[in-house]
Amino acid sequence: MMPGEGSRKQARVTCLVADDHPAMLAAMGDILERSGVEVVARCSDGEDAIARIETLRPNVALVDVQMPRLSGIQVAARASQSTPETAVALYTAFGDRALLSEALDAGARGFVLKEAPLGDLVRAVEHVAAGETYVDPVLAGVLVSSQLAAKLPQLTQREREVLRLLADGLANEEIGKRLFISAETVRTHVRKAMAKLDADTRTQAVATALRQSLIS
């Protein structure tokens, strides 16, 4: 071996896997090890997963979203604070927008669907270990929608209620009686909603809110 050759060898990616189904846990660990990933721990609940992450500090933690004691999202949130060098990738059967948005906010760096081929787990681990974000192609459209939704105006519950009643054709006084607030308070909510929606008129505010599915 030439001098320094060993130090130039690429270090193996280390990974913790967590799933409460023994068969899936075994399959996940085995496919990663056969692909050259060093599986440093296999856990069956979220509390054990975060404890082992904080002790072993693997490059990646591949965690099922639905876990006993701590969910995968809770594990991602804890790890992002205590062990930021460990990238958490979530393994999920669900692809709804709210879940993905919550996972992103928690610090998750990857998303893989359970129905995806096991080989996709390897791809996800390699990507997040390299500092990238990996999103299952099936989830990509949902994730984009989630990110776009975060940029929409954030109306309060009361502002949405007022706009919804405006859309029904009610006047300020009628809306106030329905919501047990004064007509002046109704006008205040309308003005705030118009400002958030960049609307010049009440009618435009209602139309914009309907178009962006902020009210129905």
C-alpha positions as YAML, in Angstrom:
chain: A
units: angstrom
residues:
- id: 1
  name: MET
  ca: [0.00, 0.00, 0.00]
- id: 2
  name: MET
  ca: [1.36, 3.42, -0.97]
- id: 3
  name: PRO
  ca: [1.92, 5.93, 1.85]
- id: 4
  name: GLY
  ca: [-1.30, 7.76, 2.67]
- id: 5
  name: GLU
  ca: [-3.43, 5.40, 0.59]
- id: 6
  name: GLY
  ca: [-5.42, 4.22, 3.60]
- id: 7
  name: SER
  ca: [-6.18, 7.77, 4.68]
- id: 8
  name: ARG
  ca: [-7.47, 8.52, 1.17]
- id: 9
  name: LYS
  ca: [-9.94, 5.66, 1.28]
- id: 10
  name: GLN
  ca: [-13.50, 6.92, 1.48]
- id: 11
  name: ALA
  ca: [-14.97, 6.23, 4.90]
- id: 12
  name: ARG
  ca: [-18.03, 3.99, 4.98]
- id: 13
  name: VAL
  ca: [-21.34, 5.71, 5.56]
- id: 14
  name: THR
  ca: [-22.71, 4.83, 9.00]
- id: 15
  name: CYS
  ca: [-26.45, 4.47, 9.48]
- id: 16
  name: LEU
  ca: [-28.97, 3.72, 12.21]
- id: 17
  name: VAL
  ca: [-32.24, 2.12, 11.13]
- id: 18
  name: ALA
  ca: [-35.47, 2.23, 13.14]
- id: 19
  name: ASP
  ca: [-38.76, 0.41, 12.51]
- id: 20
  name: ASP
  ca: [-41.15, -1.29, 14.91]
- id: 21
  name: HIS
  ca: [-41.80, -4.19, 12.51]
- id: 22
  name: PRO
  ca: [-39.01, -6.79, 12.98]
- id: 23
  name: ALA
  ca: [-39.20, -8.09, 9.39]
- id: 24
  name: MET
  ca: [-38.93, -4.59, 7.92]
- id: 25
  name: LEU
  ca: [-36.14, -3.66, 10.32]
- id: 26
  name: ALA
  ca: [-34.17, -6.73, 9.27]
- id: 27
  name: ALA
  ca: [-34.76, -6.08, 5.56]
- id: 28
  name: MET
  ca: [-33.74, -2.43, 5.83]
- id: 29
  name: GLY
  ca: [-30.55, -3.25, 7.70]
- id: 30
  name: ASP
  ca: [-29.60, -6.12, 5.41]
- id: 31
  name: ILE
  ca: [-30.04, -4.20, 2.13]
- id: 32
  name: LEU
  ca: [-27.94, -1.33, 3.47]
- id: 33
  name: GLU
  ca: [-25.15, -3.60, 4.69]
- id: 34
  name: ARG
  ca: [-25.05, -5.46, 1.37]
- id: 35
  name: SER
  ca: [-24.63, -2.08, -0.33]
- id: 36
  name: GLY
  ca: [-21.61, -1.15, 1.77]
- id: 37
  name: VAL
  ca: [-23.34, 0.98, 4.41]
- id: 38
  name: GLU
  ca: [-22.30, 0.27, 8.00]
- id: 39
  name: VAL
  ca: [-25.44, -0.24, 10.06]
- id: 40
  name: VAL
  ca: [-24.41, 0.75, 13.57]
- id: 41
  name: ALA
  ca: [-27.75, 0.13, 15.30]
- id: 42
  name: ARG
  ca: [-31.25, -1.27, 14.70]
- id: 43
  name: CYS
  ca: [-34.00, 0.16, 16.88]
- id: 44
  name: SER
  ca: [-37.67, -0.66, 17.32]
- id: 45
  name: ASP
  ca: [-38.91, 2.51, 19.05]
- id: 46
  name: GLY
  ca: [-38.29, 6.23, 18.86]
- id: 47
  name: GLU
  ca: [-36.85, 6.71, 22.34]
- id: 48
  name: ASP
  ca: [-34.20, 4.06, 21.71]
- id: 49
  name: ALA
  ca: [-33.48, 5.57, 18.29]
- id: 50
  name: ILE
  ca: [-32.75, 9.06, 19.62]
- id: 51
  name: ALA
  ca: [-30.67, 7.67, 22.49]
- id: 52
  name: ARG
  ca: [-28.53, 5.62, 20.09]
- id: 53
  name: ILE
  ca: [-28.26, 8.53, 17.64]
- id: 54
  name: GLU
  ca: [-26.92, 10.77, 20.39]
- id: 55
  name: THR
  ca: [-24.46, 8.08, 21.53]
- id: 56
  name: LEU
  ca: [-23.27, 6.72, 18.18]
- id: 57
  name: ARG
  ca: [-23.68, 9.84, 16.01]
- id: 58
  name: PRO
  ca: [-24.12, 8.01, 12.69]
- id: 59
  name: ASN
  ca: [-24.04, 9.87, 9.39]
- id: 60
  name: VAL
  ca: [-27.68, 8.96, 8.75]
- id: 61
  name: ALA
  ca: [-30.68, 7.75, 10.71]
- id: 62
  name: LEU
  ca: [-33.35, 6.02, 8.60]
- id: 63
  name: VAL
  ca: [-36.49, 6.12, 10.72]
- id: 64
  name: ASP
  ca: [-40.07, 4.98, 10.21]
- id: 65
  name: VAL
  ca: [-42.54, 7.85, 10.70]
- id: 66
  name: GLN
  ca: [-44.87, 5.79, 12.89]
- id: 67
  name: MET
  ca: [-42.87, 4.54, 15.87]
- id: 68
  name: PRO
  ca: [-43.71, 3.74, 19.51]
- id: 69
  name: ARG
  ca: [-42.79, 6.26, 22.23]
- id: 70
  name: LEU
  ca: [-41.42, 8.87, 19.80]
- id: 71
  name: SER
  ca: [-42.55, 9.31, 16.19]
- id: 72
  name: GLY
  ca: [-40.05, 9.61, 13.36]
- id: 73
  name: ILE
  ca: [-40.80, 13.32, 13.14]
- id: 74
  name: GLN
  ca: [-40.09, 13.74, 16.85]
- id: 75
  name: VAL
  ca: [-36.83, 11.85, 16.40]
- id: 76
  name: ALA
  ca: [-35.90, 14.19, 13.52]
- id: 77
  name: ALA
  ca: [-36.68, 17.25, 15.65]
- id: 78
  name: ARG
  ca: [-34.63, 15.99, 18.61]
- id: 79
  name: ALA
  ca: [-31.70, 14.90, 16.43]
- id: 80
  name: SER
  ca: [-31.56, 18.20, 14.55]
- id: 81
  name: GLN
  ca: [-30.96, 19.93, 17.90]
- id: 82
  name: SER
  ca: [-28.76, 17.43, 19.75]
- id: 83
  name: THR
  ca: [-26.93, 15.73, 16.88]
- id: 84
  name: PRO
  ca: [-27.04, 17.94, 13.77]
- id: 85
  name: GLU
  ca: [-24.29, 15.89, 12.14]
- id: 86
  name: THR
  ca: [-26.77, 13.01, 11.82]
- id: 87
  name: ALA
  ca: [-29.13, 13.48, 8.88]
- id: 88
  name: VAL
  ca: [-32.56, 11.92, 9.47]
- id: 89
  name: ALA
  ca: [-34.41, 10.33, 6.55]
- id: 90
  name: LEU
  ca: [-38.00, 9.29, 7.14]
- id: 91
  name: TYR
  ca: [-39.53, 6.09, 5.84]
- id: 92
  name: THR
  ca: [-43.28, 6.51, 5.46]
- id: 93
  name: ALA
  ca: [-46.43, 4.96, 4.06]
- id: 94
  name: PHE
  ca: [-48.06, 8.39, 3.94]
- id: 95
  name: GLY
  ca: [-47.42, 11.23, 1.50]
- id: 96
  name: ASP
  ca: [-49.83, 13.93, 2.59]
- id: 97
  name: ARG
  ca: [-48.77, 17.57, 2.47]
- id: 98
  name: ALA
  ca: [-49.24, 18.29, 6.17]
- id: 99
  name: LEU
  ca: [-47.00, 15.38, 7.17]
- id: 100
  name: LEU
  ca: [-44.21, 16.40, 4.81]
- id: 101
  name: SER
  ca: [-44.42, 20.03, 5.88]
- id: 102
  name: GLU
  ca: [-44.19, 19.02, 9.54]
- id: 103
  name: ALA
  ca: [-41.26, 16.73, 8.81]
- id: 104
  name: LEU
  ca: [-39.40, 19.49, 6.96]
- id: 105
  name: ASP
  ca: [-39.93, 21.88, 9.84]
- id: 106
  name: ALA
  ca: [-38.60, 19.19, 12.19]
- id: 107
  name: GLY
  ca: [-35.37, 18.95, 10.21]
- id: 108
  name: ALA
  ca: [-35.83, 15.74, 8.22]
- id: 109
  name: ARG
  ca: [-33.48, 15.51, 5.23]
- id: 110
  name: GLY
  ca: [-35.04, 12.63, 3.30]
- id: 111
  name: PHE
  ca: [-38.37, 11.00, 2.53]
- id: 112
  name: VAL
  ca: [-38.83, 7.46, 1.19]
- id: 113
  name: LEU
  ca: [-42.16, 5.71, 0.60]
- id: 114
  name: LYS
  ca: [-42.57, 2.23, 2.05]
- id: 115
  name: GLU
  ca: [-43.88, 0.99, -1.29]
- id: 116
  name: ALA
  ca: [-40.64, 2.04, -3.03]
- id: 117
  name: PRO
  ca: [-38.05, -0.62, -3.92]
- id: 118
  name: LEU
  ca: [-35.64, -1.37, -1.08]
- id: 119
  name: GLY
  ca: [-32.83, -0.13, -3.31]
- id: 120
  name: ASP
  ca: [-34.28, 3.38, -2.93]
- id: 121
  name: LEU
  ca: [-33.34, 3.23, 0.75]
- id: 122
  name: VAL
  ca: [-29.71, 2.95, -0.24]
- id: 123
  name: ARG
  ca: [-30.05, 5.89, -2.62]
- id: 124
  name: ALA
  ca: [-31.71, 7.99, 0.08]
- id: 125
  name: VAL
  ca: [-29.00, 7.19, 2.64]
- id: 126
  name: GLU
  ca: [-26.22, 8.01, 0.19]
- id: 127
  name: HIS
  ca: [-27.81, 11.35, -0.75]
- id: 128
  name: VAL
  ca: [-28.45, 12.59, 2.77]
- id: 129
  name: ALA
  ca: [-25.04, 11.35, 3.95]
- id: 130
  name: ALA
  ca: [-23.55, 13.60, 1.26]
- id: 131
  name: GLY
  ca: [-25.41, 16.60, 2.68]
- id: 132
  name: GLU
  ca: [-28.17, 16.54, 0.09]
- id: 133
  name: THR
  ca: [-31.93, 16.21, 0.47]
- id: 134
  name: TYR
  ca: [-33.58, 13.10, -0.95]
- id: 135
  name: VAL
  ca: [-37.29, 13.01, -1.81]
- id: 136
  name: ASP
  ca: [-39.01, 9.95, -3.23]
- id: 137
  name: PRO
  ca: [-40.11, 10.90, -6.78]
- id: 138
  name: VAL
  ca: [-43.72, 10.08, -5.89]
- id: 139
  name: LEU
  ca: [-43.54, 12.57, -3.02]
- id: 140
  name: ALA
  ca: [-41.82, 15.35, -4.97]
- id: 141
  name: GLY
  ca: [-45.05, 16.86, -6.30]
- id: 142
  name: VAL
  ca: [-46.62, 16.83, -2.85]
- id: 143
  name: LEU
  ca: [-43.55, 18.46, -1.34]
- id: 144
  name: VAL
  ca: [-43.53, 21.24, -3.94]
- id: 145
  name: SER
  ca: [-47.19, 21.88, -3.20]
- id: 146
  name: SER
  ca: [-46.37, 22.06, 0.49]
- id: 147
  name: GLN
  ca: [-43.62, 24.60, -0.05]
- id: 148
  name: LEU
  ca: [-45.88, 26.70, -2.27]
- id: 149
  name: ALA
  ca: [-48.65, 26.53, 0.29]
- id: 150
  name: ALA
  ca: [-46.31, 27.97, 2.91]
- id: 151
  name: LYS
  ca: [-45.98, 31.10, 0.76]
- id: 152
  name: LEU
  ca: [-49.74, 31.75, 0.66]
- id: 153
  name: PRO
  ca: [-51.21, 34.54, 2.81]
- id: 154
  name: GLN
  ca: [-51.84, 33.38, 6.37]
- id: 155
  name: LEU
  ca: [-55.37, 34.44, 7.32]
- id: 156
  name: THR
  ca: [-56.58, 34.03, 10.89]
- id: 157
  name: GLN
  ca: [-59.52, 31.76, 11.61]
- id: 158
  name: ARG
  ca: [-61.75, 34.81, 12.23]
- id: 159
  name: GLU
  ca: [-60.65, 36.47, 8.98]
- id: 160
  name: ARG
  ca: [-61.55, 33.30, 7.07]
- id: 161
  name: GLU
  ca: [-64.94, 33.16, 8.78]
- id: 162
  name: VAL
  ca: [-65.67, 36.79, 7.86]
- id: 163
  name: LEU
  ca: [-64.62, 36.29, 4.24]
- id: 164
  name: ARG
  ca: [-66.69, 33.12, 4.01]
- id: 165
  name: LEU
  ca: [-69.79, 35.01, 5.18]
- id: 166
  name: LEU
  ca: [-69.00, 37.88, 2.80]
- id: 167
  name: ALA
  ca: [-68.90, 35.31, 0.02]
- id: 168
  name: ASP
  ca: [-72.41, 34.26, 1.10]
- id: 169
  name: GLY
  ca: [-73.58, 37.85, 0.53]
- id: 170
  name: LEU
  ca: [-73.96, 38.96, 4.16]
- id: 171
  name: ALA
  ca: [-73.48, 42.59, 5.22]
- id: 172
  name: ASN
  ca: [-71.21, 43.64, 8.08]
- id: 173
  name: GLU
  ca: [-74.08, 43.85, 10.58]
- id: 174
  name: GLU
  ca: [-75.34, 40.37, 9.65]
- id: 175
  name: ILE
  ca: [-71.85, 38.93, 9.91]
- id: 176
  name: GLY
  ca: [-71.42, 40.55, 13.32]
- id: 177
  name: LYS
  ca: [-74.64, 38.95, 14.60]
- id: 178
  name: ARG
  ca: [-73.58, 35.54, 13.27]
- id: 179
  name: LEU
  ca: [-70.16, 35.75, 14.92]
- id: 180
  name: PHE
  ca: [-71.26, 37.68, 18.05]
- id: 181
  name: ILE
  ca: [-68.95, 40.60, 17.30]
- id: 182
  name: SER
  ca: [-69.61, 44.24, 16.40]
- id: 183
  name: ALA
  ca: [-69.92, 45.51, 12.84]
- id: 184
  name: GLU
  ca: [-66.82, 47.64, 13.45]
- id: 185
  name: THR
  ca: [-64.85, 44.52, 14.43]
- id: 186
  name: VAL
  ca: [-66.06, 42.87, 11.24]
- id: 187
  name: ARG
  ca: [-64.77, 45.86, 9.23]
- id: 188
  name: THR
  ca: [-61.40, 45.55, 11.00]
- id: 189
  name: HIS
  ca: [-61.11, 41.87, 10.03]
- id: 190
  name: VAL
  ca: [-62.05, 42.71, 6.45]
- id: 191
  name: ARG
  ca: [-59.40, 45.43, 6.23]
- id: 192
  name: LYS
  ca: [-56.71, 43.10, 7.59]
- id: 193
  name: ALA
  ca: [-57.70, 40.32, 5.20]
- id: 194
  name: MET
  ca: [-57.67, 42.75, 2.26]
- id: 195
  name: ALA
  ca: [-54.16, 43.86, 3.18]
- id: 196
  name: LYS
  ca: [-52.88, 40.30, 3.45]
- id: 197
  name: LEU
  ca: [-54.47, 39.37, 0.12]
- id: 198
  name: ASP
  ca: [-53.30, 42.59, -1.58]
- id: 199
  name: ALA
  ca: [-56.93, 43.26, -2.53]
- id: 200
  name: ASP
  ca: [-58.38, 46.70, -3.30]
- id: 201
  name: THR
  ca: [-62.00, 45.74, -2.61]
- id: 202
  name: ARG
  ca: [-63.93, 43.32, -0.45]
- id: 203
  name: THR
  ca: [-65.09, 41.49, -3.55]
- id: 204
  name: GLN
  ca: [-61.52, 41.07, -4.76]
- id: 205
  name: ALA
  ca: [-60.47, 39.78, -1.33]
- id: 206
  name: VAL
  ca: [-63.22, 37.13, -1.41]
- id: 207
  name: ALA
  ca: [-62.32, 36.14, -4.98]
- id: 208
  name: THR
  ca: [-58.62, 35.82, -4.13]
- id: 209
  name: ALA
  ca: [-59.32, 33.77, -1.00]
- id: 210
  name: LEU
  ca: [-61.56, 31.40, -2.98]
- id: 211
  name: ARG
  ca: [-59.03, 31.07, -5.80]
- id: 212
  name: GLN
  ca: [-56.24, 30.19, -3.36]
- id: 213
  name: SER
  ca: [-58.50, 27.76, -1.44]
- id: 214
  name: LEU
  ca: [-58.13, 29.82, 1.72]
- id: 215
  name: ILE
  ca: [-61.90, 29.63, 2.12]
- id: 216
  name: SER
  ca: [-64.44, 27.29, 0.57]
...
